Amino acid sequence: MRDTLYLGCKCYQKQTFILETELLAQLELKAKQQHTTLSELVNNLLKSEVNNDAIRS
């Protein structure tokens, strides 16, 4: 049986939830260090990946 975690009426696998929470915390810290919002940081990361993929193609 898998370890599960219930938040409200949603069910999560504990390991997946913990990894997602840790990733979010790291991204929030990086955004704070760069004096930007989490949203702006994620957008910049995604744009960077798109540009890298375009260069590789």
N, C-alpha and C positions, 0 to 999 in steps of 0.2 A: 504494500500500500504506500502511496506517495504521501509525503508530508504536505499538507495543505494549510492554507491560511485564509480565513474568511474575514473580509472587511465589508460591512454592510451585507448586501445580498450577493456580493461577488466573491468568487473563490479563486485563489492564486496558489501556484506551487511555491512553497517557501523559498527554495533555492533561487528560482527565477525572480521572485519578488525582491529578495535580498540583493541580488546582482543589479537589478534595475535601480534600487534605492541607492546602492553604492555608486553607480555610474552617475545618477542624478546629482548626488552630493559632490562628486568630483567636478562635474560640469558647472555647478553653482559656484564652487570655490574658484575655478578658473575664470569664470565671468566676473566675479567680485574682484579678483586680482587684476583683471584687465579693465576694470571700471566700466563694465558694460552689462547689459541684461542677459539673462539666460537665453532668451529668444534670439537676440542679436548674435550671440556666440554660436548657437546651433546653426543659424542661417549662414554665418561666415564659414563654418566647418563644411556645410553642405555645398556651398558655392565653390569652395576650395577643391572638394572632391570632384565636382562636375568639371571644373577647369582641368584638373589633373587627368581625368578620363578623356577629355577632348584632346589634350596634348598627346596622350598615348595612342590615340586612334590614328 
